[in-house]
Amino acid sequence: MLLFMAAAVVAVPLATRLGLGSILGYLIAGAVIGPSGLKLIWNVSDILTLSEFGVVLLLFIIGLELRPGRLWNMRRDIFGFGLMQIIFCMLGIGGALLAYGVSGSALAILSFGSALSSTAFALQLLREKHELNTSYGRAAFAVLLFQDIAVIPVLVAIPFLTTAPATPGHSSPGFLAGLGALAAVLVGGKYLVRPFFRVIVRAESRELFTAASLLMVFSVAALMEHAGFSMAFGTFVAGVLLSESEYRHELEASIEPFKGLLLGLFFMAVGMSIDFSLLLNQPLLVFAAVAALMAIKVVAIYGAGQLFRYDKEASRNIAFLICQGGEFAFVLFKLAAGKNLFTPETAALANVVVAVSLVATPFVFAFNQRFLRSRFAASPWKFDEVPNEGSPVILAGFGRYGQIIGRMLRLNEIDFTALEVDYEQVQTVRKFGSKVYYGDASRLDLLEAAGAANAKIFVLAVDDIEASVEIARIVKQHFPHLKLIARARNRAHAHELIDVGVDDLRRETLASSLETAHVMLRELGFSEKRADQMVRTFRKHDEEMLHAQRKYRDNEKLFVDYSNQAGLQLAEVFRQDAIAEEKD
């Protein structure tokens, strides 16, 4: 176990720093210490057996998150677009495999497994780009959610498709026994689990609650496996049944660390089992298969997006985001190979193709973001023609932040021109009577048309950091007379805005955080005067530190050292103020 932890501690942070993601880090760590690498580990099958509990816990948590109400609200994207994406990808991949000579159960499993995408990779990329809440980000999330659901019945079906010879003295429990086990899980999840956890909670022991959670999950897994079903399926069902219980968050918090550890071990075991010698012996075959897989999925997903009336840009973004193989492919291929549905050589090639597609994902996504998006950006809607109404204020961005500013201006009968680049957002706020123009504030011609040359104030309330900095640069360069008030999402964003000459910026969470701190201090017994003074002191010190940190931002050590020293200085100021108040 020490060897696994050491390999993970080295490989995972390195892969994450290179933008490859933690999953790929685990795969690399396993490949290095496994039979195809340094040969430090040989008993891969035993490790895989243990690490499968990571997948079991993952599906239990997925079940916990799939509340019926949430599924219903997203039903069109999940069960419509998600299903269509799977069908289109399976048809394309299946046709290629059929031409390659694959048939039968192997064709079905390989087509379905390859049609899946990596939830971990895709969501990580969306979070990094702050695009999870865009229209294409929400659609991609729905597809990934459907894939997580769709994989369950396939995991259940594989044991029944087995061509492996029966072990002497053992027989399959039978379909009726499986249904009986499923019924037991459904009844137990609905009527027994809550009373069980009520008893555990009364003991007021977090460790006991964690142990009870793991006991329940592993018991359900063992029951379903004994009945001939997939362990993962049983725990998924149990998770869905508990998704609306009062213990949902506690269960998720208790199981999450074990899920992460065991899932990491699973990916390391998969990395050990991947025959990377194929890359050396048959590099053309591997890279051709990877290119074919990703190209087929891009075309299929783009077509499905167009069929569901997503615009061309959103369809393309979704296609390039989820065109890789997925982590569940490793699970399916291992299970299918274990049931003799295809040969170990086929499973080895399939695993290598999926692993290499994961490696390629950050580069393929960056190609779309930096090259295709800028050259083929298209929208079914034309930007509004923005009239020059002589408004003294131009407001760029009319989301949750900009809307509050707009309401204050409207209530004081101050004219303003609002620009918003998200067409769906424009349509939504117009329903509530807001006058907003659909337009990109980074376009100089639109700013000129909006009357920026004669306006007094430019409020930059855009959510996207890169777009915000670009707009600030254009405004400072072409309209230097404008008073520019900018929203900063975080300290790094603030530093970038300061670099382009913004001298009046507002960090979006600072004021609300300080208000919360003020209420907390009052509740803890501090006087109103003392609480006000502490908040003012903190704000002043933090603003000074923000500007001072800017010169150290490229040197992590100096940045951390300065921040720690500044924190000590602030603590001393608070201590001296407290002493002075006691004397008064």
Beta strands, then each sheet from edge to edge (+ up, - down):
strand 1: 393-396
strand 2: 416-420
strand 3: 437-438
strand 4: 457-460
strand 5: 483-488
strand 6: 505-507
sheet 1: 3+ 2+ 1+ 4+ 5+ 6+
end
